[in-house]
Amino acid sequence: MVPYIPIIDDIGFFGPMILVTLTIIILCGRMKYLNFYLFFLLLNTFLNKALKNIIQSPRPGKPNDNTIYNKFEKTSGSETYGMPSGHAQSVSFSTLYMYLVTKSDNLLIGSSFISCLTLLQRYRFKRHTIKQLMVGVIIGCFVAYISYNLSTFFLM
């Protein structure tokens, strides 16, 4: 079993929720961007589940790994597969979209730190391979870039 490092692993595991919450708070004053963010956040999630069902790449860990996070993780349906990483896809989507809207280097640094902790946690607890994590990051960034460009096009 992987040694549990409380604050580091918790921030990593809950990174997607932390960044979604932060992005919603940051974008509250920019409702049109917020609406696009929320719409594409859902689309990003559905895309992840669809790709997992199509690719059906197994997770690297044993199906019944006994970790502190098991009570929070689903182990049925598309969640039994690891490609692409939903955590990686979600944090990269939120990080890039928030940066593109705000152009804030401080937000980029902070959200990138949380994203890195998320990737580290997913790898350490054998929930994903490096390849599954990197594919998740690429897809999340791609969806963020497309959604930001569509939002600026329709908001002009």
N, C-alpha and C positions, 0 to 999 in steps of 0.2 A: 504494500500500500504506500502511496505517495505521502510524504509528510505534509501535514496541513499547516499552512502559514496563514493564520486567520485573516488579517486585513488585506493582504495581497491577493489571496485566493478568492475572498469574498468580493472584492472590487472586480476582479476578473470575471467571476461567474455571473455577477449581476451587472456587468458592464453594459450590455444592451439596454437594460431598463434604466440605468443611470444616465446614459447618453440620450435616450429617447426623452426622458424627463427634462434633462438640461436643454435639449433642443426645443422642446415645446415652450419652456420658460423663456428662452432667448428669443424665440420667434413670435411670442405673444403680441408684440407691437407691430408685427408685420403679418397680418392675418392671411393675406393672399399666399405668401410664401409658406406659412404654417399649413394652410389647407392643402397645398401641393405636397408638402412634406408628409402629412398624414396619409394622403391618398397613395403616394408612392411607397411609404413605409408598409402599408398593407400589400401593395403589389409586390414589393421586395420579399415579403414573407411568403406569399403564395408562390412566387417564382422559386424560392428556396425549396419549398415542399414539393413542388412539381419536379424540379431537377433531381432531388433525392429519390423520388419514386421512379424516375426514368433511369438514372445512373445505377442506383442500388449498390453503391460501394459500401462495404461494411466498415464499422468503426474499428479502430485498432485495438481497443480494450476488450476484455471478456464481457459478454452480455450482462453479467450480474456483478460487475465490479462493486465492491462495498466501499463507497466513498460517502463523505458527509453530504454531498449534493444529490445523492440518489433520490431523496424524497421530493426534489424539485424537478427532476428530469423525467420526461415521458419516455417510455420504452416500447411504444407501439406505433404502427403506421410508418409514416416517412421518418419519424424520429429514430427508428432503428438503424438508419443509414447515416453515413458520415460525409458524403460528398454532395454539395459543398457545405462547409461549416456555416450553420445559421447564425451562430454568435459572431463569427468573423464578418459575415455578410452584413449583419445588422450594425455592428459598431463602425465599420468602414463607411457604410451608407450615411449614418448619422453624422460622423466626423466630417466627411467631405461636404455633404450638403450644408451643414452649419457653417463651415469655413467659406464656402462659395457665396453664401448669402451675406455673412457678416464681414468677411475679409479680416477677421481678428486673429493675429498671430498667437495671442495668449490663449484663446479658445482652441486653436489648432493644437498647440502644445499640450494643453490639459486633456483634451479629448483623445489625442494620439497616445498619451500616456495610459489612459484608461483602456484604449483599444489594445495596446501592447500587453497590458496585464491580462486582458481577456484572451488573447492568443496564447499567451504563456500558460494560463490556467487550463485552457482546453487541451493543450499539448501535454502538460504535466500529468493531468488526470486521465490521459490516454483516451480522450473522447474524439480526437482527430489527429490525423497525420499532418505533417508540414504541407503536403500537397493539398489536402482538403482545406486547410486554413488559408493558403495562398489563393486558391480558386475562389473561396468565399470573399476574401478581400477584393479581388479583381472584380467580381460580379457586383459587390456592394458599391464599389467606386464607380463602376460603369452606370449602374442604376441612378446613383446620386448625380453624376454628371449629366445624364439624359434628363432627369427630372428637373434639375436646376435650369438647364437650357430651355426646356419647355416652359417652365414657370416664368422665366424672364421674357420669353417670346410672347406669352399670353398676357403678361403684366405690362408690356410696353404700350 
